[in-house]
Amino acid sequence: MMNNSTRDMLSYLIRLRDPGISIKSVRHILTSAYATALFLHKRNMAKVYVVGESGLVSELLAQGIRVVNEHF
């Protein structure tokens, strides 16, 4: 579990595997970005304005939520 929205779950999987930590799948990783995206998805949010990091944007897009910020 990570309380950091700067990276998506795949980025954490790669980062944790590098020093030899054995994690088989992103299903074993939970981030605040993923939890937020899942929460919004379950409430049928179609689009959002993000005040956050690229990891949050990645997770929102993966849940089918449109990000309306110009810089994303």
mmJSON file of the N, C-alpha and C atoms, coordinates in Angstrom:
{"data_MODEL":{"atom_site":{
"group_PDB":["ATOM","ATOM","ATOM","ATOM","ATOM","ATOM","ATOM","ATOM","ATOM","ATOM","ATOM","ATOM","ATOM","ATOM","ATOM","ATOM","ATOM","ATOM","ATOM","ATOM","ATOM","ATOM","ATOM","ATOM","ATOM","ATOM","ATOM","ATOM","ATOM","ATOM","ATOM","ATOM","ATOM","ATOM","ATOM","ATOM","ATOM","ATOM","ATOM","ATOM","ATOM","ATOM","ATOM","ATOM","ATOM","ATOM","ATOM","ATOM","ATOM","ATOM","ATOM","ATOM","ATOM","ATOM","ATOM","ATOM","ATOM","ATOM","ATOM","ATOM","ATOM","ATOM","ATOM","ATOM","ATOM","ATOM","ATOM","ATOM","ATOM","ATOM","ATOM","ATOM","ATOM","ATOM","ATOM","ATOM","ATOM","ATOM","ATOM","ATOM","ATOM","ATOM","ATOM","ATOM","ATOM","ATOM","ATOM","ATOM","ATOM","ATOM","ATOM","ATOM","ATOM","ATOM","ATOM","ATOM","ATOM","ATOM","ATOM","ATOM","ATOM","ATOM","ATOM","ATOM","ATOM","ATOM","ATOM","ATOM","ATOM","ATOM","ATOM","ATOM","ATOM","ATOM","ATOM","ATOM","ATOM","ATOM","ATOM","ATOM","ATOM","ATOM","ATOM","ATOM","ATOM","ATOM","ATOM","ATOM","ATOM","ATOM","ATOM","ATOM","ATOM","ATOM","ATOM","ATOM","ATOM","ATOM","ATOM","ATOM","ATOM","ATOM","ATOM","ATOM","ATOM","ATOM","ATOM","ATOM","ATOM","ATOM","ATOM","ATOM","ATOM","ATOM","ATOM","ATOM","ATOM","ATOM","ATOM","ATOM","ATOM","ATOM","ATOM","ATOM","ATOM","ATOM","ATOM","ATOM","ATOM","ATOM","ATOM","ATOM","ATOM","ATOM","ATOM","ATOM","ATOM","ATOM","ATOM","ATOM","ATOM","ATOM","ATOM","ATOM","ATOM","ATOM","ATOM","ATOM","ATOM","ATOM","ATOM","ATOM","ATOM","ATOM","ATOM","ATOM","ATOM","ATOM","ATOM","ATOM","ATOM","ATOM","ATOM","ATOM","ATOM","ATOM","ATOM","ATOM","ATOM","ATOM","ATOM","ATOM","ATOM","ATOM","ATOM","ATOM"],
"id":[1,2,3,4,5,6,7,8,9,10,11,12,13,14,15,16,17,18,19,20,21,22,23,24,25,26,27,28,29,30,31,32,33,34,35,36,37,38,39,40,41,42,43,44,45,46,47,48,49,50,51,52,53,54,55,56,57,58,59,60,61,62,63,64,65,66,67,68,69,70,71,72,73,74,75,76,77,78,79,80,81,82,83,84,85,86,87,88,89,90,91,92,93,94,95,96,97,98,99,100,101,102,103,104,105,106,107,108,109,110,111,112,113,114,115,116,117,118,119,120,121,122,123,124,125,126,127,128,129,130,131,132,133,134,135,136,137,138,139,140,141,142,143,144,145,146,147,148,149,150,151,152,153,154,155,156,157,158,159,160,161,162,163,164,165,166,167,168,169,170,171,172,173,174,175,176,177,178,179,180,181,182,183,184,185,186,187,188,189,190,191,192,193,194,195,196,197,198,199,200,201,202,203,204,205,206,207,208,209,210,211,212,213,214,215,216],
"type_symbol":["N","C","C","N","C","C","N","C","C","N","C","C","N","C","C","N","C","C","N","C","C","N","C","C","N","C","C","N","C","C","N","C","C","N","C","C","N","C","C","N","C","C","N","C","C","N","C","C","N","C","C","N","C","C","N","C","C","N","C","C","N","C","C","N","C","C","N","C","C","N","C","C","N","C","C","N","C","C","N","C","C","N","C","C","N","C","C","N","C","C","N","C","C","N","C","C","N","C","C","N","C","C","N","C","C","N","C","C","N","C","C","N","C","C","N","C","C","N","C","C","N","C","C","N","C","C","N","C","C","N","C","C","N","C","C","N","C","C","N","C","C","N","C","C","N","C","C","N","C","C","N","C","C","N","C","C","N","C","C","N","C","C","N","C","C","N","C","C","N","C","C","N","C","C","N","C","C","N","C","C","N","C","C","N","C","C","N","C","C","N","C","C","N","C","C","N","C","C","N","C","C","N","C","C","N","C","C","N","C","C","N","C","C","N","C","C"],
"label_atom_id":["N","CA","C","N","CA","C","N","CA","C","N","CA","C","N","CA","C","N","CA","C","N","CA","C","N","CA","C","N","CA","C","N","CA","C","N","CA","C","N","CA","C","N","CA","C","N","CA","C","N","CA","C","N","CA","C","N","CA","C","N","CA","C","N","CA","C","N","CA","C","N","CA","C","N","CA","C","N","CA","C","N","CA","C","N","CA","C","N","CA","C","N","CA","C","N","CA","C","N","CA","C","N","CA","C","N","CA","C","N","CA","C","N","CA","C","N","CA","C","N","CA","C","N","CA","C","N","CA","C","N","CA","C","N","CA","C","N","CA","C","N","CA","C","N","CA","C","N","CA","C","N","CA","C","N","CA","C","N","CA","C","N","CA","C","N","CA","C","N","CA","C","N","CA","C","N","CA","C","N","CA","C","N","CA","C","N","CA","C","N","CA","C","N","CA","C","N","CA","C","N","CA","C","N","CA","C","N","CA","C","N","CA","C","N","CA","C","N","CA","C","N","CA","C","N","CA","C","N","CA","C","N","CA","C","N","CA","C","N","CA","C","N","CA","C","N","CA","C","N","CA","C"],
"label_alt_id":[null,null,null,null,null,null,null,null,null,null,null,null,null,null,null,null,null,null,null,null,null,null,null,null,null,null,null,null,null,null,null,null,null,null,null,null,null,null,null,null,null,null,null,null,null,null,null,null,null,null,null,null,null,null,null,null,null,null,null,null,null,null,null,null,null,null,null,null,null,null,null,null,null,null,null,null,null,null,null,null,null,null,null,null,null,null,null,null,null,null,null,null,null,null,null,null,null,null,null,null,null,null,null,null,null,null,null,null,null,null,null,null,null,null,null,null,null,null,null,null,null,null,null,null,null,null,null,null,null,null,null,null,null,null,null,null,null,null,null,null,null,null,null,null,null,null,null,null,null,null,null,null,null,null,null,null,null,null,null,null,null,null,null,null,null,null,null,null,null,null,null,null,null,null,null,null,null,null,null,null,null,null,null,null,null,null,null,null,null,null,null,null,null,null,null,null,null,null,null,null,null,null,null,null,null,null,null,null,null,null,null,null,null,null,null,null],
"label_comp_id":["MET","MET","MET","MET","MET","MET","ASN","ASN","ASN","ASN","ASN","ASN","SER","SER","SER","THR","THR","THR","ARG","ARG","ARG","ASP","ASP","ASP","MET","MET","MET","LEU","LEU","LEU","SER","SER","SER","TYR","TYR","TYR","LEU","LEU","LEU","ILE","ILE","ILE","ARG","ARG","ARG","LEU","LEU","LEU","ARG","ARG","ARG","ASP","ASP","ASP","PRO","PRO","PRO","GLY","GLY","GLY","ILE","ILE","ILE","SER","SER","SER","ILE","ILE","ILE","LYS","LYS","LYS","SER","SER","SER","VAL","VAL","VAL","ARG","ARG","ARG","HIS","HIS","HIS","ILE","ILE","ILE","LEU","LEU","LEU","THR","THR","THR","SER","SER","SER","ALA","ALA","ALA","TYR","TYR","TYR","ALA","ALA","ALA","THR","THR","THR","ALA","ALA","ALA","LEU","LEU","LEU","PHE","PHE","PHE","LEU","LEU","LEU","HIS","HIS","HIS","LYS","LYS","LYS","ARG","ARG","ARG","ASN","ASN","ASN","MET","MET","MET","ALA","ALA","ALA","LYS","LYS","LYS","VAL","VAL","VAL","TYR","TYR","TYR","VAL","VAL","VAL","VAL","VAL","VAL","GLY","GLY","GLY","GLU","GLU","GLU","SER","SER","SER","GLY","GLY","GLY","LEU","LEU","LEU","VAL","VAL","VAL","SER","SER","SER","GLU","GLU","GLU","LEU","LEU","LEU","LEU","LEU","LEU","ALA","ALA","ALA","GLN","GLN","GLN","GLY","GLY","GLY","ILE","ILE","ILE","ARG","ARG","ARG","VAL","VAL","VAL","VAL","VAL","VAL","ASN","ASN","ASN","GLU","GLU","GLU","HIS","HIS","HIS","PHE","PHE","PHE"],
"label_asym_id":["A","A","A","A","A","A","A","A","A","A","A","A","A","A","A","A","A","A","A","A","A","A","A","A","A","A","A","A","A","A","A","A","A","A","A","A","A","A","A","A","A","A","A","A","A","A","A","A","A","A","A","A","A","A","A","A","A","A","A","A","A","A","A","A","A","A","A","A","A","A","A","A","A","A","A","A","A","A","A","A","A","A","A","A","A","A","A","A","A","A","A","A","A","A","A","A","A","A","A","A","A","A","A","A","A","A","A","A","A","A","A","A","A","A","A","A","A","A","A","A","A","A","A","A","A","A","A","A","A","A","A","A","A","A","A","A","A","A","A","A","A","A","A","A","A","A","A","A","A","A","A","A","A","A","A","A","A","A","A","A","A","A","A","A","A","A","A","A","A","A","A","A","A","A","A","A","A","A","A","A","A","A","A","A","A","A","A","A","A","A","A","A","A","A","A","A","A","A","A","A","A","A","A","A","A","A","A","A","A","A","A","A","A","A","A","A"],
"label_entity_id":["1","1","1","1","1","1","1","1","1","1","1","1","1","1","1","1","1","1","1","1","1","1","1","1","1","1","1","1","1","1","1","1","1","1","1","1","1","1","1","1","1","1","1","1","1","1","1","1","1","1","1","1","1","1","1","1","1","1","1","1","1","1","1","1","1","1","1","1","1","1","1","1","1","1","1","1","1","1","1","1","1","1","1","1","1","1","1","1","1","1","1","1","1","1","1","1","1","1","1","1","1","1","1","1","1","1","1","1","1","1","1","1","1","1","1","1","1","1","1","1","1","1","1","1","1","1","1","1","1","1","1","1","1","1","1","1","1","1","1","1","1","1","1","1","1","1","1","1","1","1","1","1","1","1","1","1","1","1","1","1","1","1","1","1","1","1","1","1","1","1","1","1","1","1","1","1","1","1","1","1","1","1","1","1","1","1","1","1","1","1","1","1","1","1","1","1","1","1","1","1","1","1","1","1","1","1","1","1","1","1","1","1","1","1","1","1"],
"label_seq_id":[1,1,1,2,2,2,3,3,3,4,4,4,5,5,5,6,6,6,7,7,7,8,8,8,9,9,9,10,10,10,11,11,11,12,12,12,13,13,13,14,14,14,15,15,15,16,16,16,17,17,17,18,18,18,19,19,19,20,20,20,21,21,21,22,22,22,23,23,23,24,24,24,25,25,25,26,26,26,27,27,27,28,28,28,29,29,29,30,30,30,31,31,31,32,32,32,33,33,33,34,34,34,35,35,35,36,36,36,37,37,37,38,38,38,39,39,39,40,40,40,41,41,41,42,42,42,43,43,43,44,44,44,45,45,45,46,46,46,47,47,47,48,48,48,49,49,49,50,50,50,51,51,51,52,52,52,53,53,53,54,54,54,55,55,55,56,56,56,57,57,57,58,58,58,59,59,59,60,60,60,61,61,61,62,62,62,63,63,63,64,64,64,65,65,65,66,66,66,67,67,67,68,68,68,69,69,69,70,70,70,71,71,71,72,72,72],
"pdbx_PDB_ins_code":[null,null,null,null,null,null,null,null,null,null,null,null,null,null,null,null,null,null,null,null,null,null,null,null,null,null,null,null,null,null,null,null,null,null,null,null,null,null,null,null,null,null,null,null,null,null,null,null,null,null,null,null,null,null,null,null,null,null,null,null,null,null,null,null,null,null,null,null,null,null,null,null,null,null,null,null,null,null,null,null,null,null,null,null,null,null,null,null,null,null,null,null,null,null,null,null,null,null,null,null,null,null,null,null,null,null,null,null,null,null,null,null,null,null,null,null,null,null,null,null,null,null,null,null,null,null,null,null,null,null,null,null,null,null,null,null,null,null,null,null,null,null,null,null,null,null,null,null,null,null,null,null,null,null,null,null,null,null,null,null,null,null,null,null,null,null,null,null,null,null,null,null,null,null,null,null,null,null,null,null,null,null,null,null,null,null,null,null,null,null,null,null,null,null,null,null,null,null,null,null,null,null,null,null,null,null,null,null,null,null,null,null,null,null,null,null],
"Cartn_x":[0.844,0.0,0.897,0.593,1.363,0.43,0.816,0.042,0.736,0.884,1.623,1.03,0.586,-0.079,0.838,2.134,3.044,3.27,3.003,3.228,1.984,1.847,0.772,1.269,0.379,0.731,1.813,1.789,2.818,4.201,4.288,5.57,6.099,5.198,5.624,6.052,5.349,5.73,7.157,7.463,8.809,9.834,9.495,10.426,10.701,9.683,9.869,10.597,10.399,11.09,12.585,12.962,14.359,15.298,14.987,15.898,15.664,14.805,14.629,13.407,12.499,11.267,10.363,9.876,9.089,7.607,7.156,5.742,5.365,4.354,4.017,3.119,2.313,1.313,0.955,0.431,-0.027,-1.232,-1.876,-3.009,-2.58,-1.283,-0.764,-0.313,-0.583,-0.181,-1.432,-1.531,-2.648,-2.077,-2.465,-1.994,-3.176,-2.886,-3.941,-4.531,-3.725,-4.218,-5.23,-4.926,-5.847,-7.139,-7.021,-8.206,-9.103,-8.511,-9.282,-9.977,-9.244,-9.823,-10.959,-10.782,-11.818,-13.048,-12.839,-13.926,-14.748,-14.067,-14.768,-15.468,-14.823,-15.425,-16.719,-16.703,-17.895,-19.03,-18.718,-19.735,-20.065,-19.656,-19.98,-19.49,-18.33,-17.732,-17.171,-17.613,-17.18,-15.956,-15.83,-14.674,-14.327,-13.039,-12.545,-11.46,-11.276,-10.15,-9.177,-7.979,-7.015,-6.109,-6.051,-5.042,-4.199,-3.207,-2.421,-1.332,-0.814,0.344,-0.05,0.935,0.694,0.239,0.633,0.169,-1.34,-1.888,-3.335,-4.009,-3.442,-4.001,-4.017,-2.939,-2.866,-3.947,-4.141,-5.15,-6.564,-6.799,-8.118,-8.414,-7.444,-7.626,-7.861,-7.166,-7.342,-8.753,-9.391,-10.764,-11.791,-11.307,-12.217,-12.741,-12.054,-12.46,-11.654,-12.344,-11.679,-11.096,-9.857,-9.179,-9.269,-9.82,-10.087,-8.998,-7.961,-6.858,-6.148,-5.713,-4.989,-3.616,-2.901,-1.53,-1.465,-2.596,-2.606,-3.221],
"Cartn_y":[-1.16,0.0,1.233,2.158,3.387,4.582,5.555,6.779,7.873,7.623,8.531,8.411,9.532,9.483,9.896,9.926,10.372,9.324,8.058,6.968,6.093,5.4,4.419,3.08,2.113,0.827,0.083,0.161,-0.515,0.063,1.379,2.011,1.508,1.366,0.837,-0.623,-1.408,-2.81,-2.906,-2.123,-2.121,-1.642,-0.587,-0.025,-1.005,-1.706,-2.648,-3.918,-4.322,-5.52,-5.275,-4.045,-3.719,-4.142,-3.844,-4.307,-5.756,-6.455,-7.874,-8.235,-7.312,-7.625,-8.425,-9.546,-10.454,-10.08,-9.416,-9.088,-9.562,-10.407,-11.029,-10.182,-9.308,-8.597,-7.268,-6.343,-5.063,-5.265,-6.422,-6.705,-6.758,-6.872,-6.922,-5.554,-4.516,-3.157,-2.292,-1.464,-0.54,0.848,1.798,3.176,4.094,5.261,6.25,6.701,6.741,7.131,6.114,4.83,3.783,3.825,3.962,4.002,5.18,6.324,7.5,7.271,6.736,6.479,5.465,4.424,3.412,4.005,4.821,5.496,6.349,7.156,8.024,7.214,6.158,5.292,4.657,4.178,3.539,4.53,5.809,6.848,7.495,6.795,7.191,8.584,8.966,10.242,10.076,10.913,10.792,11.636,12.778,13.645,14.374,14.687,15.357,16.36,17.332,18.259,17.81,17.469,16.892,17.957,17.97,18.727,17.651,17.168,16.046,15.68,14.498,14.038,13.125,12.808,11.993,10.572,10.054,8.729,8.695,9.758,9.866,9.948,10.728,10.853,9.494,8.75,7.423,6.491,6.494,5.613,6.049,7.352,7.843,7.409,7.586,7.192,5.691,4.908,3.454,3.048,3.882,3.613,4.213,4.833,5.401,6.775,7.46,8.798,9.82,10.753,11.765,12.865,13.233,14.311,15.561,16.642,17.83,18.895,18.671,19.633,19.729,20.917,21.11,20.455,20.494,19.978,18.459,17.796,16.332,15.885],
"Cartn_z":[0.0,0.0,0.0,-0.908,-1.022,-0.859,-0.079,0.064,-0.737,-2.015,-2.877,-4.273,-4.839,-6.147,-7.298,-7.062,-8.119,-9.191,-8.881,-9.837,-9.914,-11.039,-11.137,-10.597,-10.506,-9.888,-10.661,-11.983,-12.78,-12.486,-12.331,-11.995,-10.659,-9.677,-8.378,-8.487,-9.292,-9.479,-10.003,-11.021,-11.604,-10.586,-9.851,-8.872,-7.725,-7.286,-6.175,-6.606,-7.84,-8.335,-8.515,-8.797,-9.075,-7.945,-6.676,-5.62,-5.204,-5.937,-5.66,-4.841,-4.639,-3.918,-4.852,-4.384,-5.215,-5.181,-6.232,-6.406,-7.8,-7.888,-9.166,-10.053,-9.471,-10.26,-9.607,-10.411,-9.86,-8.947,-9.028,-8.135,-6.672,-6.425,-5.064,-4.56,-5.341,-4.982,-4.915,-3.895,-3.759,-3.509,-4.347,-4.186,-3.916,-3.376,-3.16,-4.491,-5.535,-6.861,-7.377,-7.226,-7.669,-6.853,-5.544,-4.682,-5.052,-5.337,-5.741,-7.068,-8.042,-9.363,-9.269,-8.49,-8.327,-7.64,-6.629,-5.918,-6.881,-7.696,-8.648,-9.732,-10.195,-11.217,-10.708,-9.489,-8.918,-8.702,-8.682,-8.546,-9.894,-10.954,-12.334,-12.723,-12.223,-12.628,-14.039,-14.958,-16.352,-16.647,-15.97,-16.205,-14.916,-14.784,-13.582,-13.948,-13.083,-13.164,-12.081,-12.467,-11.527,-10.93,-9.614,-8.882,-8.207,-8.94,-8.45,-9.43,-9.273,-10.032,-11.189,-12.022,-13.213,-12.878,-11.729,-11.321,-11.142,-10.585,-10.426,-11.783,-12.682,-14.033,-14.726,-14.631,-15.256,-14.73,-13.435,-12.84,-13.213,-13.29,-13.71,-15.139,-16.015,-17.413,-17.534,-16.727,-16.751,-16.327,-15.525,-15.091,-16.055,-17.144,-18.134,-17.783,-16.888,-16.47,-17.257,-17.898,-18.716,-17.829,-18.103,-17.386,-18.248,-17.694,-18.504,-18.427,-17.63,-17.554,-18.894,-19.252,-20.508,-20.485,-19.363,-19.315,-19.167,-19.052,-19.009,-20.284],
"occupancy":[1.0,1.0,1.0,1.0,1.0,1.0,1.0,1.0,1.0,1.0,1.0,1.0,1.0,1.0,1.0,1.0,1.0,1.0,1.0,1.0,1.0,1.0,1.0,1.0,1.0,1.0,1.0,1.0,1.0,1.0,1.0,1.0,1.0,1.0,1.0,1.0,1.0,1.0,1.0,1.0,1.0,1.0,1.0,1.0,1.0,1.0,1.0,1.0,1.0,1.0,1.0,1.0,1.0,1.0,1.0,1.0,1.0,1.0,1.0,1.0,1.0,1.0,1.0,1.0,1.0,1.0,1.0,1.0,1.0,1.0,1.0,1.0,1.0,1.0,1.0,1.0,1.0,1.0,1.0,1.0,1.0,1.0,1.0,1.0,1.0,1.0,1.0,1.0,1.0,1.0,1.0,1.0,1.0,1.0,1.0,1.0,1.0,1.0,1.0,1.0,1.0,1.0,1.0,1.0,1.0,1.0,1.0,1.0,1.0,1.0,1.0,1.0,1.0,1.0,1.0,1.0,1.0,1.0,1.0,1.0,1.0,1.0,1.0,1.0,1.0,1.0,1.0,1.0,1.0,1.0,1.0,1.0,1.0,1.0,1.0,1.0,1.0,1.0,1.0,1.0,1.0,1.0,1.0,1.0,1.0,1.0,1.0,1.0,1.0,1.0,1.0,1.0,1.0,1.0,1.0,1.0,1.0,1.0,1.0,1.0,1.0,1.0,1.0,1.0,1.0,1.0,1.0,1.0,1.0,1.0,1.0,1.0,1.0,1.0,1.0,1.0,1.0,1.0,1.0,1.0,1.0,1.0,1.0,1.0,1.0,1.0,1.0,1.0,1.0,1.0,1.0,1.0,1.0,1.0,1.0,1.0,1.0,1.0,1.0,1.0,1.0,1.0,1.0,1.0,1.0,1.0,1.0,1.0,1.0,1.0,1.0,1.0,1.0,1.0,1.0,1.0],
"B_iso_or_equiv":[0.0,0.0,0.0,0.0,0.0,0.0,0.0,0.0,0.0,0.0,0.0,0.0,0.0,0.0,0.0,0.0,0.0,0.0,0.0,0.0,0.0,0.0,0.0,0.0,0.0,0.0,0.0,0.0,0.0,0.0,0.0,0.0,0.0,0.0,0.0,0.0,0.0,0.0,0.0,0.0,0.0,0.0,0.0,0.0,0.0,0.0,0.0,0.0,0.0,0.0,0.0,0.0,0.0,0.0,0.0,0.0,0.0,0.0,0.0,0.0,0.0,0.0,0.0,0.0,0.0,0.0,0.0,0.0,0.0,0.0,0.0,0.0,0.0,0.0,0.0,0.0,0.0,0.0,0.0,0.0,0.0,0.0,0.0,0.0,0.0,0.0,0.0,0.0,0.0,0.0,0.0,0.0,0.0,0.0,0.0,0.0,0.0,0.0,0.0,0.0,0.0,0.0,0.0,0.0,0.0,0.0,0.0,0.0,0.0,0.0,0.0,0.0,0.0,0.0,0.0,0.0,0.0,0.0,0.0,0.0,0.0,0.0,0.0,0.0,0.0,0.0,0.0,0.0,0.0,0.0,0.0,0.0,0.0,0.0,0.0,0.0,0.0,0.0,0.0,0.0,0.0,0.0,0.0,0.0,0.0,0.0,0.0,0.0,0.0,0.0,0.0,0.0,0.0,0.0,0.0,0.0,0.0,0.0,0.0,0.0,0.0,0.0,0.0,0.0,0.0,0.0,0.0,0.0,0.0,0.0,0.0,0.0,0.0,0.0,0.0,0.0,0.0,0.0,0.0,0.0,0.0,0.0,0.0,0.0,0.0,0.0,0.0,0.0,0.0,0.0,0.0,0.0,0.0,0.0,0.0,0.0,0.0,0.0,0.0,0.0,0.0,0.0,0.0,0.0,0.0,0.0,0.0,0.0,0.0,0.0,0.0,0.0,0.0,0.0,0.0,0.0],
"pdbx_formal_charge":[null,null,null,null,null,null,null,null,null,null,null,null,null,null,null,null,null,null,null,null,null,null,null,null,null,null,null,null,null,null,null,null,null,null,null,null,null,null,null,null,null,null,null,null,null,null,null,null,null,null,null,null,null,null,null,null,null,null,null,null,null,null,null,null,null,null,null,null,null,null,null,null,null,null,null,null,null,null,null,null,null,null,null,null,null,null,null,null,null,null,null,null,null,null,null,null,null,null,null,null,null,null,null,null,null,null,null,null,null,null,null,null,null,null,null,null,null,null,null,null,null,null,null,null,null,null,null,null,null,null,null,null,null,null,null,null,null,null,null,null,null,null,null,null,null,null,null,null,null,null,null,null,null,null,null,null,null,null,null,null,null,null,null,null,null,null,null,null,null,null,null,null,null,null,null,null,null,null,null,null,null,null,null,null,null,null,null,null,null,null,null,null,null,null,null,null,null,null,null,null,null,null,null,null,null,null,null,null,null,null,null,null,null,null,null,null],
"auth_seq_id":[1,1,1,2,2,2,3,3,3,4,4,4,5,5,5,6,6,6,7,7,7,8,8,8,9,9,9,10,10,10,11,11,11,12,12,12,13,13,13,14,14,14,15,15,15,16,16,16,17,17,17,18,18,18,19,19,19,20,20,20,21,21,21,22,22,22,23,23,23,24,24,24,25,25,25,26,26,26,27,27,27,28,28,28,29,29,29,30,30,30,31,31,31,32,32,32,33,33,33,34,34,34,35,35,35,36,36,36,37,37,37,38,38,38,39,39,39,40,40,40,41,41,41,42,42,42,43,43,43,44,44,44,45,45,45,46,46,46,47,47,47,48,48,48,49,49,49,50,50,50,51,51,51,52,52,52,53,53,53,54,54,54,55,55,55,56,56,56,57,57,57,58,58,58,59,59,59,60,60,60,61,61,61,62,62,62,63,63,63,64,64,64,65,65,65,66,66,66,67,67,67,68,68,68,69,69,69,70,70,70,71,71,71,72,72,72],
"auth_comp_id":["MET","MET","MET","MET","MET","MET","ASN","ASN","ASN","ASN","ASN","ASN","SER","SER","SER","THR","THR","THR","ARG","ARG","ARG","ASP","ASP","ASP","MET","MET","MET","LEU","LEU","LEU","SER","SER","SER","TYR","TYR","TYR","LEU","LEU","LEU","ILE","ILE","ILE","ARG","ARG","ARG","LEU","LEU","LEU","ARG","ARG","ARG","ASP","ASP","ASP","PRO","PRO","PRO","GLY","GLY","GLY","ILE","ILE","ILE","SER","SER","SER","ILE","ILE","ILE","LYS","LYS","LYS","SER","SER","SER","VAL","VAL","VAL","ARG","ARG","ARG","HIS","HIS","HIS","ILE","ILE","ILE","LEU","LEU","LEU","THR","THR","THR","SER","SER","SER","ALA","ALA","ALA","TYR","TYR","TYR","ALA","ALA","ALA","THR","THR","THR","ALA","ALA","ALA","LEU","LEU","LEU","PHE","PHE","PHE","LEU","LEU","LEU","HIS","HIS","HIS","LYS","LYS","LYS","ARG","ARG","ARG","ASN","ASN","ASN","MET","MET","MET","ALA","ALA","ALA","LYS","LYS","LYS","VAL","VAL","VAL","TYR","TYR","TYR","VAL","VAL","VAL","VAL","VAL","VAL","GLY","GLY","GLY","GLU","GLU","GLU","SER","SER","SER","GLY","GLY","GLY","LEU","LEU","LEU","VAL","VAL","VAL","SER","SER","SER","GLU","GLU","GLU","LEU","LEU","LEU","LEU","LEU","LEU","ALA","ALA","ALA","GLN","GLN","GLN","GLY","GLY","GLY","ILE","ILE","ILE","ARG","ARG","ARG","VAL","VAL","VAL","VAL","VAL","VAL","ASN","ASN","ASN","GLU","GLU","GLU","HIS","HIS","HIS","PHE","PHE","PHE"],
"auth_asym_id":["A","A","A","A","A","A","A","A","A","A","A","A","A","A","A","A","A","A","A","A","A","A","A","A","A","A","A","A","A","A","A","A","A","A","A","A","A","A","A","A","A","A","A","A","A","A","A","A","A","A","A","A","A","A","A","A","A","A","A","A","A","A","A","A","A","A","A","A","A","A","A","A","A","A","A","A","A","A","A","A","A","A","A","A","A","A","A","A","A","A","A","A","A","A","A","A","A","A","A","A","A","A","A","A","A","A","A","A","A","A","A","A","A","A","A","A","A","A","A","A","A","A","A","A","A","A","A","A","A","A","A","A","A","A","A","A","A","A","A","A","A","A","A","A","A","A","A","A","A","A","A","A","A","A","A","A","A","A","A","A","A","A","A","A","A","A","A","A","A","A","A","A","A","A","A","A","A","A","A","A","A","A","A","A","A","A","A","A","A","A","A","A","A","A","A","A","A","A","A","A","A","A","A","A","A","A","A","A","A","A","A","A","A","A","A","A"],
"auth_atom_id":["N","CA","C","N","CA","C","N","CA","C","N","CA","C","N","CA","C","N","CA","C","N","CA","C","N","CA","C","N","CA","C","N","CA","C","N","CA","C","N","CA","C","N","CA","C","N","CA","C","N","CA","C","N","CA","C","N","CA","C","N","CA","C","N","CA","C","N","CA","C","N","CA","C","N","CA","C","N","CA","C","N","CA","C","N","CA","C","N","CA","C","N","CA","C","N","CA","C","N","CA","C","N","CA","C","N","CA","C","N","CA","C","N","CA","C","N","CA","C","N","CA","C","N","CA","C","N","CA","C","N","CA","C","N","CA","C","N","CA","C","N","CA","C","N","CA","C","N","CA","C","N","CA","C","N","CA","C","N","CA","C","N","CA","C","N","CA","C","N","CA","C","N","CA","C","N","CA","C","N","CA","C","N","CA","C","N","CA","C","N","CA","C","N","CA","C","N","CA","C","N","CA","C","N","CA","C","N","CA","C","N","CA","C","N","CA","C","N","CA","C","N","CA","C","N","CA","C","N","CA","C","N","CA","C","N","CA","C","N","CA","C","N","CA","C","N","CA","C","N","CA","C"],
"pdbx_PDB_model_num":[1,1,1,1,1,1,1,1,1,1,1,1,1,1,1,1,1,1,1,1,1,1,1,1,1,1,1,1,1,1,1,1,1,1,1,1,1,1,1,1,1,1,1,1,1,1,1,1,1,1,1,1,1,1,1,1,1,1,1,1,1,1,1,1,1,1,1,1,1,1,1,1,1,1,1,1,1,1,1,1,1,1,1,1,1,1,1,1,1,1,1,1,1,1,1,1,1,1,1,1,1,1,1,1,1,1,1,1,1,1,1,1,1,1,1,1,1,1,1,1,1,1,1,1,1,1,1,1,1,1,1,1,1,1,1,1,1,1,1,1,1,1,1,1,1,1,1,1,1,1,1,1,1,1,1,1,1,1,1,1,1,1,1,1,1,1,1,1,1,1,1,1,1,1,1,1,1,1,1,1,1,1,1,1,1,1,1,1,1,1,1,1,1,1,1,1,1,1,1,1,1,1,1,1,1,1,1,1,1,1,1,1,1,1,1,1]
}}}
